Amino acid sequence: MEIEIILSLLFFAFFAGAIDAAVGGGGLIQIPALMNTFPHMNTATLFGTNKMASICGTASAAWSYLRRVKLAWKLLAVIGVSAFISSFAGAACVSMIPKEVLRPFVLVMLIVIAIYTFMKKQFGQVHFQQSITRKTLILAGIGGLIIGFYDGVFGPGTGSFFIFYFIRYLKVDFLHASALSKIGNFMTNFAALSFFIPTGHVLFSLGLMMAVANVAGSIIGVRAALKYGSGFIRILFLVLVSILIVRLAYQTFFP
């Protein structure tokens, strides 16, 4: 590859890492960049390379959050295990569920989430300190299973769905929800790579270079999220969901 192509992909990987660390959605930047660069390459290989880069950034962001944001280990374990299992199952079922069926449903869900978040100004602005009860763990497990399976089958908006679910049902703010979502996202990425690597669908050299840029971006994203807090993440969340809605609407009505 020419140096200009590599540098452009590294730039997009850096930007994707920063956005993904703060509010999720790095795939919205990284995957189109790979597809535009390699229009004739197998889609699975592009997805595998994307996962190779993004899992490193997600791991870096998750570690940074864990060091600075207080989270319950039981909650993290339930979210991580359930997300991994269901994402693995989703990847195994990916050929059985047409994306044309999922896209309109996801589009409607994202519109509802955007309206709900915009109308409720205090949504995700307050973090309730709560004991980790059986109900809390069950709700966390359900979220991990449903959203993890979705990420394995389809993917777009997974971080947004994780964040919205954790705020709505676990009563946390945007900052804590973003931290929890990194655990879920890391495990879904890990599950996907469990498929892509054995089948040879990863460009390791490019993926590792993009991983370095992704990690650098994630460091910036986490610092911004921690510095500016839930209000800042809420605005980024609404912007990201709006972009995702436009992208999915275009793909739905102009396939």
C-alpha positions in Angstrom: 0.0 0.0 0.0 1.1 3.6 -0.6 2.1 5.6 2.4 -0.7 8.1 1.7 -3.3 5.3 2.0 -1.8 4.0 5.3 -1.7 7.5 6.8 -5.3 8.2 5.9 -6.4 4.9 7.5 -4.4 5.7 10.6 -6.1 9.1 10.8 -9.5 7.6 10.6 -8.5 5.0 13.2 -7.4 7.7 15.6 -10.6 9.7 15.2 -12.7 6.5 15.5 -10.9 5.6 18.7 -11.5 9.0 20.2 -15.2 9.0 19.4 -15.7 5.4 20.4 -14.0 5.9 23.8 -16.3 8.7 24.7 -19.6 7.5 23.4 -19.3 4.5 21.1 -19.8 4.4 17.3 -16.2 4.2 16.1 -17.2 1.7 13.5 -19.2 4.4 11.8 -15.8 6.0 10.9 -13.5 3.1 10.6 -15.5 0.6 8.6 -16.5 3.1 5.8 -12.8 4.2 5.6 -11.7 0.6 5.1 -14.5 -0.1 2.5 -13.7 3.0 0.5 -10.0 2.1 0.5 -10.6 -1.6 -0.4 -13.9 -1.6 -2.4 -13.3 -5.1 -3.8 -12.1 -6.9 -0.7 -14.1 -9.5 1.1 -16.4 -7.8 3.6 -15.6 -10.3 6.3 -11.9 -9.4 6.0 -12.7 -5.7 6.3 -14.8 -6.4 9.4 -12.1 -8.6 10.9 -9.5 -5.9 10.3 -11.8 -3.3 11.9 -12.3 -5.5 14.9 -8.5 -6.1 15.3 -8.0 -2.3 15.5 -11.1 -1.4 17.5 -10.6 -4.1 20.2 -7.3 -2.6 21.2 -8.8 0.9 21.4 -11.8 -0.5 23.4 -9.5 -2.4 25.7 -7.5 0.8 26.4 -10.7 2.8 27.0 -12.1 0.1 29.3 -8.9 0.1 31.3 -8.8 3.9 31.6 -12.4 4.0 32.8 -11.8 1.2 35.3 -9.0 3.1 36.9 -11.0 6.3 37.2 -14.7 5.4 37.4 -16.0 3.3 40.3 -17.8 0.2 38.9 -19.1 -3.0 40.5 -17.0 -6.0 39.5 -20.1 -8.3 39.6 -21.9 -6.0 37.2 -18.9 -6.0 34.9 -18.6 -9.7 34.9 -22.3 -10.3 34.1 -22.2 -7.8 31.3 -18.9 -9.1 29.8 -19.8 -12.8 29.9 -23.4 -12.4 28.6 -22.2 -10.1 25.8 -19.4 -12.5 24.7 -21.7 -15.5 24.6 -24.5 -13.8 22.7 -22.2 -12.1 20.3 -20.5 -15.4 19.5 -24.0 -16.9 18.9 -25.0 -13.9 16.8 -21.9 -14.3 14.6 -22.8 -17.9 14.1 -26.3 -16.9 13.0 -25.2 -14.0 10.8 -26.0 -15.8 7.5 -29.5 -16.7 8.7 -30.8 -13.2 9.4 -31.0 -10.8 6.4 -29.6 -7.4 7.2 -32.4 -5.9 5.1 -34.9 -7.1 7.7 -32.9 -5.7 10.6 -32.1 -2.3 9.2 -35.6 -0.7 9.4 -36.1 -2.1 12.9 -32.8 -0.6 14.1 -33.6 2.7 12.4 -36.9 3.0 14.3 -35.3 2.1 17.6 -32.6 4.7 17.1 -35.2 7.4 16.3 -37.1 6.5 19.5 -33.8 6.6 21.5 -32.8 10.0 20.1 -36.3 11.6 20.8 -36.4 10.1 24.3 -32.9 11.4 25.2 -33.5 14.8 23.6 -36.9 15.3 25.4 -35.7 14.1 28.8 -33.1 16.7 29.7 -32.1 15.0 32.9 -31.8 11.6 31.3 -28.3 10.2 32.1 -27.3 13.3 34.1 -27.7 11.7 37.5 -25.9 8.6 38.8 -27.8 6.7 41.5 -25.6 4.8 44.0 -27.3 1.5 44.4 -26.5 -1.9 45.8 -25.9 -4.7 43.3 -29.1 -6.8 43.8 -30.1 -9.9 41.9 -32.5 -7.7 39.9 -29.7 -5.4 38.8 -27.5 -8.3 37.7 -30.4 -9.9 35.8 -31.1 -6.6 34.0 -27.4 -6.3 33.2 -27.4 -9.8 31.9 -30.4 -9.3 29.7 -28.9 -6.2 28.2 -25.6 -8.0 27.5 -27.4 -10.9 25.9 -29.7 -8.9 23.6 -27.2 -6.2 22.5 -24.4 -8.6 22.3 -26.4 -10.9 19.9 -27.3 -7.8 17.9 -23.6 -6.8 17.6 -22.7 -10.3 16.4 -25.5 -10.3 13.8 -25.4 -6.7 12.6 -23.5 -4.2 14.7 -24.2 -0.5 13.9 -25.1 1.5 17.0 -24.1 -1.2 19.5 -22.4 1.3 21.8 -25.4 3.6 21.6 -27.7 0.8 22.5 -25.5 -0.3 25.4 -25.3 3.3 26.8 -29.1 3.9 26.5 -29.9 0.5 28.1 -27.6 1.0 31.1 -28.9 4.5 31.8 -32.5 3.4 31.4 -32.4 0.2 33.4 -29.3 0.4 35.6 -30.0 4.0 36.6 -26.5 5.3 35.9 -25.3 8.5 34.2 -23.8 8.9 30.8 -20.2 8.7 32.1 -20.8 5.4 34.0 -22.9 4.0 31.1 -20.1 4.8 28.7 -17.6 3.0 31.0 -19.9 -0.1 31.2 -20.4 -0.1 27.5 -16.7 -0.4 26.9 -16.7 -3.7 28.8 -19.6 -5.0 26.7 -18.0 -3.8 23.4 -14.7 -5.3 24.3 -16.3 -8.7 24.8 -18.4 -8.5 21.6 -15.3 -7.6 19.7 -13.4 -10.5 21.3 -16.2 -12.9 20.3 -16.2 -11.6 16.7 -12.4 -12.0 16.4 -12.8 -15.6 17.7 -14.5 -16.2 14.3 -12.5 -13.9 12.0 -8.9 -14.9 13.0 -9.3 -18.7 12.6 -10.9 -18.2 9.2 -8.2 -15.9 8.0 -10.3 -12.7 7.8 -7.9 -10.3 9.3 -5.2 -8.1 7.7 -2.8 -8.3 10.6 -0.2 -5.8 9.6 -2.8 -3.1 8.7 -5.0 -4.0 11.7 -2.1 -3.7 14.2 -1.0 -0.3 12.7 -4.6 0.9 13.0 -4.8 -0.5 16.5 -2.0 1.8 17.6 -3.8 4.8 16.2 -7.1 3.6 17.7 -5.5 3.3 21.2 -4.0 6.8 20.9 -7.4 8.2 20.0 -9.1 6.3 22.8 -6.8 7.9 25.3 -7.9 11.4 24.1 -11.6 10.3 24.1 -11.5 9.0 27.7 -9.7 12.1 28.9 -12.3 14.3 27.3 -15.2 12.3 28.7 -13.8 12.3 32.2 -13.0 16.0 32.1 -16.3 17.3 30.7 -18.6 14.7 32.2 -22.1 13.4 31.4 -23.3 16.6 29.8 -20.6 16.5 27.1 -21.2 12.8 26.5 -24.9 13.4 26.2 -24.3 15.9 23.4 -21.9 13.6 21.6 -24.4 10.7 22.0 -27.2 12.7 20.3 -24.9 13.7 17.5 -23.7 10.2 16.9 -27.2 8.7 17.0 -28.4 11.3 14.6 -25.5 10.5 12.2 -26.3 6.8 12.5 -30.0 7.4 11.8 -29.2 9.3 8.6 -26.8 6.6 7.5 -29.2 3.8 8.1 -32.1 5.7 6.5 -30.0 6.2 3.4 -29.1 2.5 3.2 -32.7 1.5 3.8 -34.4 3.8 1.2 -31.5 3.9 -1.3 -29.9 0.5 -1.1 
